[in-house]
Amino acid sequence: MSEYQALSHQGLWKNNAALVQLLGLCPLLAVTGTLINGLGLGLATTLVLIGSNTTVSLVRNLVPNEIRIPIFVMIIAAFVTIVQLLMNAFTFNLYLALGIFIPLIVTNCAIIGRAEAYASKNPVKYAAFDGLMMGIGFSAVLILLGALREVLGYGTLFAGAEFLFGDWARALHITLFETEHNFLLAILPPGAFIGLGLLIAVKNALDRRVEQLISKPQKVIERARVTTES
């Protein structure tokens, strides 16, 4: 398996920041009331991951080991500020919806963790790709959880898409069912915990299924060897 394949598998599935490492849960649970909110935060986090990983890799041989963590935090904060200003300029309504959780990306342990564990020890091309894969994996969970909560809570999908993509995206809004009273459990933070737990359970079930499928051929081979030897 090549390094790119390994990084893809780690970021998207095996070492997913949200489902396996359980990092960045505060914004994950707080802003995923709708799919668009999850997508917006996911894109912001991915951009910060790519930028910070790339920069950390570039300066890894110049930063003294004793002050590397403060330097990494400053680099992350710089990219978060850039993303925050861009969202303020081009997606203002979404910026207001996400609120304090955009600047709080600085404190996301997944970002500082990848900077310290991988980007500071590897070349730029691998560090940037690692940031991309980790960002996509994290964003996928944000989108899935946001979609789940939006469908159950509001009966819609892509509500507020115009906040991210512009006025043309109003046509993306889908109403699956109409109700006089929203399902509050799905909308409030407890529903986010339950939804995340369901996603983790599905991932674990799939992992066990794959392990069983892999182990079956090995058992057949072992039995064949025993029969042949006897």
Residue pairs with C-beta under 8 A, 6 or more apart in sequence:
1 9
3 126
4 126
4 129
7 126
7 129
7 130
7 133
8 133
10 130
10 133
11 17
11 130
11 132
11 133
11 134
11 135
11 136
11 137
12 133
12 136
12 137
12 140
13 137
13 203
14 20
15 21
16 137
16 138
16 141
16 203
17 23
17 24
17 110
17 134
17 137
17 138
18 24
18 25
18 28
18 137
18 138
18 141
18 142
18 196
19 141
19 199
19 200
19 203
20 203
21 110
21 113
23 108
23 109
23 110
23 113
24 45
24 108
24 109
24 110
24 138
25 196
26 101
26 104
27 41
27 45
27 101
27 104
27 105
27 108
28 141
28 142
28 145
28 192
28 196
29 189
29 192
29 193
29 196
30 101
30 189
30 192
31 37
31 38
31 41
31 97
31 98
31 99
31 101
31 142
32 38
32 41
32 142
32 145
32 146
32 149
32 192
32 195
33 146
33 149
33 150
33 153
33 187
34 146
34 149
34 150
34 154
34 156
34 159
34 160
35 143
35 146
35 147
35 150
35 157
35 158
35 159
36 94
36 146
36 158
36 159
36 160
36 161
36 163
36 164
37 94
37 97
37 98
37 146
37 160
38 139
38 142
38 143
38 144
38 145
38 146
38 147
39 139
39 142
39 143
39 146
39 164
40 87
40 91
40 94
40 97
40 98
40 163
40 164
41 98
41 101
41 102
41 142
42 135
42 138
42 139
42 140
42 142
42 143
43 139
44 83
44 87
44 98
44 102
44 105
45 105
45 108
45 110
45 111
45 135
45 138
45 139
46 131
46 132
46 135
46 136
46 138
46 139
47 79
47 83
47 135
48 76
48 79
48 80
48 83
48 105
48 111
49 110
49 111
49 114
49 131
49 132
49 134
49 135
49 138
50 128
50 131
50 132
50 135
51 79
51 82
51 131
52 72
52 75
52 76
52 79
52 111
52 115
52 119
52 131
53 114
53 115
53 118
53 119
53 127
53 128
53 130
53 131
54 119
54 124
54 127
54 128
54 131
55 75
55 79
56 72
56 75
56 115
56 119
56 120
56 127
57 119
57 120
57 122
57 123
57 124
57 126
57 127
57 128
58 124
59 71
59 75
60 119
60 120
60 121
63 71
63 120
68 116
68 120
69 112
69 116
72 112
72 115
72 116
72 120
73 106
73 112
75 115
76 105
76 106
76 111
76 112
76 115
77 106
80 102
80 103
80 105
80 106
83 102
83 105
84 95
84 102
84 103
87 94
87 95
87 98
87 102
88 95
91 163
91 164
93 160
93 162
93 163
94 160
94 163
94 164
95 102
97 160
97 163
105 111
110 134
110 138
114 130
114 131
114 134
118 126
118 127
118 130
119 127
119 130
119 131
122 130
141 196
141 199
144 199
145 192
145 195
145 196
145 199
147 157
148 186
148 195
148 198
149 186
149 187
149 191
149 192
149 195
150 156
150 157
150 159
151 157
151 176
152 183
152 186
152 191
153 182
153 183
153 184
153 186
153 187
153 191
154 182
154 187
155 175
155 176
155 177
155 178
155 179
156 173
156 174
156 175
156 176
157 173
157 174
157 176
158 169
158 172
158 173
158 174
159 173
161 169
161 170
161 172
161 173
162 168
162 169
162 170
165 172
183 191
184 191
185 191
185 194
186 195
